[in-house]
Amino acid sequence: MTDTLLETSSASSSSSPEATDVTVPLGRKIVTAIPGPKSVALHERRLKVVPPGVASALPVYIEKAHDAIVIDVDGNQFIDLGAGIGVTTIGHTQEPVIEAAKAQLDRFLHTLFTITPYESYVRVAELLAEHTPGDFAKRSMLVNSGAEAVENGIKIARKATGRRAIAAFEHAYHGRTNLTMAMNYKAAPYATGFGPFAGDVYHAPSSYPYRDGLSGPEAAARAINYLEKHIGATDLAAVIIEPIQGEGGFQVPADGFLPALQEWCTANGVVMIADEIQSGIGRTGSYFASEHFGWVPDMVLSAKGIAGGLPLAAVTGRAEIMDTAQPGGLGGTFGGNPVATEAAIAVFELIEKNELLKSAARIESILKPGLLALKDKYDIIGDVRGKGAMIAIELVEAGTGDSTKVPNAAAVSAIAAYAAQKGVLVLTAGTWGNVLRFLPSLAISDELLLDALSVLDDALAAL
């Protein structure tokens, strides 16, 4: 585990013997107000040229990062428990990934795979075929972002089935494009004022054990009843669901929920899609979170952590489904960019070489017990849930506990703000804004996790 960031002076970009190395210890360190003066100045520039719709959770401007530490322009060092919303899963600036991308920069930047292809696109598709659930023949197409993967997955499912309707789920989040805005459960702020939206999109009840108390089969029966009565199986092209919901608050479905839905979909010719954009690529201790539930979906969507921070996403599905799209029907100018695909290959290799799936289990073994101890100490923590390096706490009003479970969004906002001032970056989530989610990189050390938990303890006490 690297515990220092090696930075070089500007002279070090040449072969000059005067180049010097400076070692920066990687830990939490706050040296200015948050945000600091340089960040404040940059933010003033930003407000003149960037619209307010492109909002930032914390206006500190980052200059460098490594492993699980980000350093802003004022020299403040933060423990990063967000990883760019699950993107830098393997850690910031991992050398094998950087070197792979640099080597490709020297070869070529772009040809467009659908004009003149290249091997790295094929290799990424092979790796996805190997690591996504199921031992059947698969095909993959590469795109740029998670929302684009969702759009293409839905498009292919409609082509394969000849049907129109799409079923998403309560508390789902799938993106900010026109179709994905319609698929999101929560409108504000993602869809407010941006309509009209794509039609034939429905929201089935999900499995939310903390609030619905249903077993997996019971929750599946409720969802299937909705699908049959409100849509009808003969009109339904696809059911799409996050195996562990992201923006919705890291709900982990009850055991048996996802396989029961898959059984119904298979029996009725419906394509079942796993949106693993946030939960995939090793984050939960398996390559894909679906594996934790014994679920083998027809199609898997990947993005975020797949290329170590470079833009890449994928649609991987059963060959007989993917092959229904006609030549020229799939693609995009930048989809599967060669620099990003080389980085993705390095990510898969790094996961294997450094046994990072075990790191996800290690993180859970520290983070979850630490959060459960805080739950015993503070009654506003209603639930602790998640898997691997994808853990969350849901906050409720003090004294409501397991009775009314009134969401406590104000406490979440206060804790996130307190933690930021102390050098810990955490993300908020949840339909009611009452969830703190923790998405540390798999490179984070035990010491940094324990330090972050101590800050969280202080933040809860300060309430």
C-alpha positions in Angstrom: 0.0 0.0 0.0 1.5 3.3 -1.0 1.5 5.8 1.8 3.2 8.8 0.1 2.6 10.8 -3.0 5.7 11.4 -5.0 5.5 14.7 -6.8 8.2 16.2 -9.0 9.2 19.8 -9.7 8.4 21.3 -13.1 12.0 20.6 -14.1 11.4 16.9 -13.7 9.4 16.7 -17.0 12.8 16.9 -18.8 16.0 14.9 -18.2 17.4 17.8 -16.2 19.7 16.7 -13.4 18.3 19.5 -11.3 14.9 17.8 -11.1 13.9 17.2 -7.4 11.5 14.9 -5.7 9.2 15.9 -2.9 7.5 13.3 -0.8 4.0 14.3 0.5 2.7 12.1 3.3 -0.8 10.7 2.5 -3.1 11.5 5.4 -5.7 13.9 6.5 -4.4 17.5 6.9 -6.2 20.8 7.0 -4.1 23.9 6.7 -6.6 26.6 5.7 -10.3 27.4 6.1 -12.5 25.1 3.9 -12.7 26.2 1.2 -9.2 27.9 1.2 -8.3 31.2 -0.5 -7.1 29.6 -3.7 -10.3 27.5 -4.0 -12.4 30.6 -3.3 -10.7 32.5 -6.1 -11.2 29.6 -8.5 -14.8 29.4 -7.5 -15.3 33.1 -8.3 -13.9 32.5 -11.8 -16.1 29.4 -12.2 -19.3 31.4 -11.3 -18.7 33.6 -14.3 -18.4 30.8 -16.9 -20.1 27.7 -15.5 -23.9 27.5 -15.0 -25.2 26.8 -11.5 -26.9 23.6 -12.7 -23.4 22.1 -12.7 -23.2 22.2 -9.0 -20.4 20.9 -6.7 -21.0 19.3 -3.3 -17.9 21.0 -1.9 -16.2 23.9 -3.7 -12.6 22.9 -3.0 -10.6 22.6 -6.2 -8.4 19.5 -6.4 -4.8 19.7 -7.6 -3.5 16.1 -7.1 -4.6 12.8 -5.7 -3.3 9.4 -4.9 -4.8 6.2 -3.4 -7.6 7.5 -1.1 -6.3 11.1 -0.6 -7.1 14.2 -2.6 -5.2 17.4 -2.2 -6.7 20.8 -3.0 -5.0 23.9 -4.5 -4.5 25.3 -0.9 -2.6 22.2 0.3 -5.5 20.6 2.3 -5.5 16.8 2.2 -8.8 15.0 2.4 -9.7 11.3 3.0 -11.8 10.6 0.0 -14.7 8.4 0.9 -16.5 9.1 -2.4 -14.0 8.2 -5.1 -15.7 10.5 -7.6 -19.0 8.6 -6.9 -17.4 5.2 -7.2 -15.1 5.9 -10.2 -11.6 5.6 -8.7 -12.4 2.2 -7.2 -8.8 1.0 -7.5 -7.5 4.3 -6.1 -6.4 7.6 -7.5 -3.4 7.7 -9.9 -2.5 4.0 -9.9 0.8 3.6 -11.8 -0.2 0.6 -14.0 -3.3 2.4 -15.2 -1.4 5.7 -15.8 1.3 3.9 -17.7 -1.1 2.0 -19.9 -2.9 5.2 -20.8 0.4 7.1 -21.5 1.7 4.3 -23.7 -1.5 4.5 -25.8 -1.2 8.3 -26.1 2.0 7.7 -27.9 0.4 5.3 -30.4 -2.9 6.9 -31.4 -5.8 8.7 -29.8 -8.7 7.9 -32.0 -9.7 6.1 -35.1 -13.3 5.2 -34.3 -13.8 1.5 -33.7 -16.7 1.3 -36.2 -14.4 2.6 -38.9 -11.0 1.0 -38.2 -11.0 -1.1 -35.1 -8.2 -1.9 -32.6 -7.4 -4.8 -30.3 -7.9 -3.1 -26.9 -11.7 -2.8 -27.5 -11.9 -6.5 -28.2 -9.8 -7.3 -25.1 -12.2 -5.3 -22.8 -15.1 -7.1 -24.3 -13.3 -10.4 -23.6 -12.7 -9.4 -20.0 -16.3 -8.4 -19.5 -17.5 -11.7 -21.0 -15.2 -13.5 -18.5 -16.2 -11.5 -15.4 -19.9 -10.7 -15.7 -22.2 -13.4 -14.2 -23.2 -16.3 -16.4 -21.2 -18.9 -18.4 -23.2 -18.3 -21.7 -21.9 -16.6 -24.8 -21.9 -12.8 -24.4 -21.3 -9.7 -26.5 -20.3 -6.2 -25.3 -20.5 -2.7 -26.8 -18.5 0.2 -25.3 -19.7 3.7 -24.8 -18.7 6.8 -22.8 -20.9 7.0 -19.7 -23.3 5.2 -17.5 -26.4 7.0 -18.9 -25.3 6.1 -22.4 -25.0 2.4 -21.4 -28.5 2.5 -20.0 -29.9 4.1 -23.2 -28.2 1.4 -25.3 -29.2 -1.4 -23.1 -32.8 -0.4 -23.3 -32.6 0.1 -27.0 -31.2 -3.4 -27.5 -33.8 -4.9 -25.3 -36.6 -3.3 -27.2 -35.0 -4.5 -30.5 -34.6 -8.0 -29.2 -38.2 -8.3 -27.8 -40.1 -6.1 -30.2 -41.8 -4.6 -27.2 -42.1 -1.1 -25.9 -42.4 -0.8 -22.1 -39.6 -0.5 -19.6 -39.9 -1.1 -15.8 -37.5 0.5 -13.4 -37.9 0.5 -9.6 -38.7 2.8 -6.7 -35.6 4.7 -5.5 -33.8 4.0 -8.8 -31.3 6.3 -10.4 -30.1 5.8 -14.0 -28.8 9.1 -15.3 -29.6 12.6 -16.7 -30.5 11.9 -20.3 -34.1 12.3 -21.4 -34.8 8.5 -21.2 -32.9 8.0 -17.9 -34.5 11.1 -16.3 -37.9 9.3 -16.9 -36.4 6.1 -15.3 -35.2 7.9 -12.1 -37.6 7.6 -9.2 -36.7 11.0 -7.6 -37.4 13.9 -9.9 -35.6 16.8 -8.1 -33.1 17.9 -8.9 -32.4 15.7 -11.9 -35.6 16.2 -13.9 -37.3 19.3 -12.5 -38.3 21.5 -15.4 -36.6 19.4 -18.1 -39.6 17.5 -19.5 -41.4 16.2 -21.4 -39.8 12.8 -20.9 -39.7 9.5 -22.7 -42.9 7.4 -22.3 -43.6 3.8 -21.6 -41.5 3.9 -18.4 -42.9 2.4 -15.2 -41.7 2.2 -11.6 -42.3 -1.1 -9.8 -42.0 -1.4 -6.0 -38.5 -2.5 -4.9 -37.1 -4.4 -2.0 -36.2 -2.0 0.9 -35.9 -4.3 3.9 -35.3 -1.5 6.4 -38.6 0.1 5.5 -40.9 -2.6 4.0 -39.9 -5.5 6.2 -40.6 -8.0 3.4 -38.7 -11.1 2.6 -37.2 -11.5 -0.9 -40.0 -13.7 -2.2 -42.6 -11.4 -0.7 -41.1 -8.3 -2.3 -40.7 -10.1 -5.6 -44.3 -11.1 -5.6 -45.4 -7.5 -5.0 -43.2 -6.3 -7.8 -44.4 -9.0 -10.2 -48.0 -8.2 -9.4 -47.3 -4.6 -10.4 -45.6 -5.7 -13.7 -48.5 -7.9 -14.6 -51.3 -5.6 -13.7 -49.9 -2.1 -14.6 -47.9 -3.1 -17.7 -48.6 -6.6 -18.9 -45.8 -9.1 -19.7 -46.5 -9.1 -23.4 -45.8 -5.4 -23.7 -42.7 -5.4 -21.4 -39.3 -5.2 -23.1 -37.0 -4.9 -20.1 -36.8 -4.8 -16.3 -33.8 -2.8 -15.2 -32.6 -2.6 -11.6 -29.5 -1.8 -9.6 -28.6 -4.8 -7.5 -27.5 -2.4 -4.8 -29.2 1.0 -5.4 -26.8 3.9 -5.6 -28.3 7.4 -5.4 -31.4 5.8 -3.9 -29.5 5.1 -0.7 -27.6 1.8 -1.1 -30.6 -0.4 -0.5 -29.6 -4.0 -0.4 -32.5 -6.2 -1.5 -33.7 -9.1 0.6 -32.3 -12.5 -0.4 -34.3 -14.1 -3.1 -35.7 -10.9 -4.6 -33.5 -10.6 -7.6 -33.5 -14.3 -8.6 -37.3 -14.5 -8.3 -37.6 -11.5 -10.7 -35.2 -13.1 -13.1 -37.2 -16.3 -13.1 -40.4 -14.4 -14.0 -38.6 -12.3 -16.7 -37.2 -15.5 -18.3 -40.5 -17.2 -18.3 -42.1 -14.2 -19.9 -39.5 -13.2 -22.5 -38.5 -10.0 -20.7 -34.9 -8.9 -20.7 -33.6 -8.3 -17.1 -30.9 -5.7 -16.9 -28.4 -5.2 -14.0 -27.4 -1.6 -13.7 -24.0 -2.2 -12.2 -22.7 1.2 -13.1 -21.9 2.1 -9.4 -21.8 -1.4 -7.9 -19.6 -3.2 -10.4 -15.9 -3.7 -11.1 -14.9 -5.1 -7.7 -16.5 -2.5 -5.5 -18.6 -4.9 -3.4 -16.0 -7.7 -3.1 -17.1 -9.5 -6.3 -16.6 -8.2 -9.8 -20.3 -7.5 -9.9 -22.7 -7.1 -7.0 -25.2 -9.4 -8.8 -23.1 -12.3 -7.7 -23.8 -11.7 -4.0 -27.5 -12.5 -4.6 -27.1 -15.6 -6.8 -28.5 -13.5 -9.7 -27.5 -14.1 -13.4 -29.0 -11.2 -15.3 -29.5 -11.1 -19.1 -27.6 -7.9 -19.5 -25.0 -6.0 -17.3 -24.2 -2.3 -17.5 -20.8 -1.2 -16.4 -19.2 2.3 -16.1 -17.6 4.4 -13.3 -14.8 2.2 -12.0 -14.1 0.3 -15.2 -11.2 2.5 -16.5 -9.7 4.0 -13.3 -11.1 7.5 -14.0 -11.2 7.7 -17.7 -14.6 7.8 -19.5 -15.8 4.4 -20.5 -18.9 2.3 -20.1 -20.2 -1.0 -21.4 -23.3 -3.0 -22.3 -22.7 -6.7 -21.9 -25.5 -9.2 -22.7 -26.4 -12.6 -23.8 -25.2 -13.1 -27.4 -28.7 -13.8 -28.7 -30.0 -10.5 -27.3 -27.0 -8.3 -28.4 -26.9 -9.8 -31.9 -30.4 -8.6 -32.7 -29.2 -5.0 -33.4 -28.5 -4.5 -37.1 -25.0 -3.4 -38.3 -24.6 0.3 -37.9 -27.4 0.3 -35.2 -24.9 0.5 -32.4 -21.9 2.8 -31.8 -20.8 6.3 -31.2 -17.9 8.5 -32.1 -16.0 8.2 -28.8 -17.3 4.9 -27.5 -14.5 2.6 -26.5 -11.8 5.3 -26.9 -8.4 3.5 -27.2 -6.8 5.4 -24.2 -9.8 4.4 -22.0 -9.8 0.8 -23.2 -6.1 0.4 -22.4 -6.7 1.8 -19.0 -9.6 -0.6 -18.4 -7.4 -3.6 -19.3 -4.9 -2.3 -16.7 -7.7 -2.0 -14.1 -8.8 -5.6 -14.6 -5.1 -6.7 -14.3 -4.6 -4.7 -11.2 -7.6 -6.1 -9.5 -6.3 -9.6 -10.1 -2.6 -8.8 -9.3 -3.3 -6.9 -6.1 -6.3 -9.1 -5.0 -8.5 -6.1 -4.7 -11.6 -8.1 -4.2 -10.2 -9.1 -0.9 -9.5 -5.4 -0.2 -13.3 -4.7 -0.5 -13.9 -7.4 2.1 -11.3 -5.9 4.3 -12.9 -2.5 4.0 -16.3 -3.9 5.0 -14.8 -5.7 8.0 -13.6 -2.3 9.3 -16.3 0.1 8.1 -19.4 -1.9 8.9 -18.6 -2.8 12.5 -17.4 0.8 13.1 -20.7 2.2 11.8 -22.7 -0.4 13.8 -20.8 0.7 16.9 -21.9 4.3 16.1 -25.5 3.1 15.6 -25.4 1.7 19.1 -24.1 5.0 20.4 -26.4 7.4 18.4 -30.1 6.6 17.9 -30.4 8.8 14.8 -28.6 6.0 12.9 -31.5 3.8 11.8 -29.8 1.4 9.5 -26.3 0.3 8.4 -26.2 -1.6 5.1 -24.1 -2.4 2.1 -21.4 -4.7 0.9 -17.7 -4.4 0.4 -16.6 -0.8 -0.2 -20.2 0.3 -0.8 -21.7 1.0 2.7 -24.2 3.5 3.9 -26.1 4.6 7.0 -29.6 5.9 7.0 -30.4 8.6 9.5 -33.8 9.1 11.2 -35.2 11.6 13.6 -34.0 11.0 17.2 -36.4 8.7 19.1 -38.2 7.4 16.0 -36.0 4.4 15.6 -37.8 1.3 14.2 -41.2 2.8 14.7 -41.9 5.7 12.3 -38.4 6.0 10.9 -38.8 9.7 10.0 -36.0 10.6 7.5 -33.4 13.0 8.9 -31.9 14.9 6.0 -30.8 17.8 8.1 -28.4 15.6 10.1 -26.9 14.1 7.0 -26.2 17.6 5.6 -24.7 18.7 8.9 -22.5 15.6 9.2 -21.2 15.9 5.6 -20.4 19.6 6.2 -18.6 18.9 9.5 -16.6 16.1 8.0 -15.5 18.2 5.1 -14.2 20.9 7.5 -12.1 18.2 9.2 -10.7 16.7 6.0 -13.1 13.8 5.2 -15.2 13.7 2.0 -18.5 11.8 2.3 -21.4 11.6 -0.1 -25.1 12.0 0.7 -27.9 10.0 -1.0 -31.4 8.6 -0.5 -34.8 9.5 -1.8 -35.3 11.7 1.2 -31.7 12.9 1.4 -31.2 11.1 4.7 -28.4 8.6 3.7 -24.6 9.0 4.1 -22.9 6.7 1.6 -19.3 5.6 1.8 -17.5 4.6 -1.4 -13.8 4.5 -0.5 -11.3 3.3 -3.0 -10.0 -0.3 -2.6 -6.5 1.2 -2.0 -7.6 2.9 1.3 -5.6 1.9 4.4 -7.1 0.6 7.6 -5.6 3.7 9.4 -7.4 6.1 7.1 -10.7 4.2 7.5 -10.4 4.4 11.3 -9.5 8.0 11.2 -12.5 8.8 9.1 -14.7 6.9 11.5 -13.4 9.0 14.3 -14.3 12.2 12.4 -17.8 10.7 11.8 -18.1 10.0 15.6 -17.2 13.6 16.3 -19.7 14.9 13.8 -22.5 12.9 15.3 -21.6 14.1 18.8 -21.6 17.7 17.5 -25.2 17.3 16.5 
